[in-house]
Amino acid sequence: MLIHNKAINKVHHKRKFSSYHKARNAWQAIIEAHRNKYPQATVVLPAYIGWSQYDGSGIFDPVSNLTAKYVFYGLDKKLTIDFDNLKQVVTNCSNPIVLLAHYFGFPDPNYHEITSWLDENDIYYIEDSAHAMYSDVIGGSCGRKGAYNIYSLHKMLPFDDGGILVDNQINSLEIADEHYLNIQDVLSYDLKTIYDIRIKNYLFLVGQLKDIKGTTLLYPELNQGVCPQSLPIVLDDYNRDDIYFKMNKQGFGLVSLYHTMIDALKDSTFESASYTSKKIINLPIHQECSFEILTTMADCFKNTLAS
Ligand SMILES: Cc1ncc(COP(=O)(O)O)c(C=O)c1O
């Protein structure tokens, strides 16, 4: 046959999904499997990793649980990867396993250049789509280049927990599935509609919050295929913690991702850790927000800043 009347290749474009209690369990399983193969492996992490009393550190706990060797690469104020620094760090360490985190659903502006360089240099890397499940599954703007990709379901859907490991079948390791949930639990939500609502809400809220003196929107524009987890804004000239408490007291569930850096980044000079983590606040734009409530929240936010 020159062409069959239907697709018959069972391997082409296949991504294997397995499920875990949380995304961090999947991430730990990857590091462990990689280290089994390369005992000298070094985990190469972004210099923007938070910790909280309640939740620990989703990115770093797996590294410390395994007492794995690690090193950080730099990010600037806008959480853009310092590509030269990444190259330098990766080149200087043994059997690197690099984590690329798509913070708040946004792949790095140089995502294609960075992943191409990693591919050309045969570097093992993982995509952290804990915040970027919709940017991957529906938008297709990230998640397909790393050997693995992880989702955190409780950040995207009304779940208490749940993590998914996507094996892109590029360079697979021996990793056991925790069988924590059925993928149909995820697919029973209308992911495309949620994707559209989040994008519409984000753009609407950007319209309300742009040009507030003393603040910087981390991502004033939304590229094709990017679906945000929240709207991060840097409060350059304000006391972030004060605004956080006042907004929550008035009924608006803002968060500060990540307000406290892990100990290993406390004295980091990378701007992501030394500046952004102290100034960032994230506003909700999720599927349960209407334009009406977003307008009320934006007004309250501006009044709180002015007070
Ligand atoms: C960027 C990022 N990656 C991974 C994780 C881990 O997610 P989970 O809470 O599902 O373990 C988190 C959250 O802690 C995160 O913010």
The ligand as an ORCA input file, in Angstrom:
! r2SCAN-3c Opt
* xyz 0 1
  C       6.809     25.042     38.962
  C       6.355     23.890     39.819
  N       6.769     22.645     39.497
  C       6.390     21.567     40.206
  C       5.577     21.688     41.308
  C       5.140     20.456     42.041
  O       3.731     20.280     41.925
  P       2.970     19.321     42.918
  O       2.394     20.196     44.000
  O       1.882     18.679     42.118
  O       3.934     18.351     43.430
  C       5.135     22.959     41.698
  C       4.335     23.156     42.904
  O       4.708     22.916     43.991
  C       5.535     24.088     40.941
  O       5.107     25.321     41.276
*
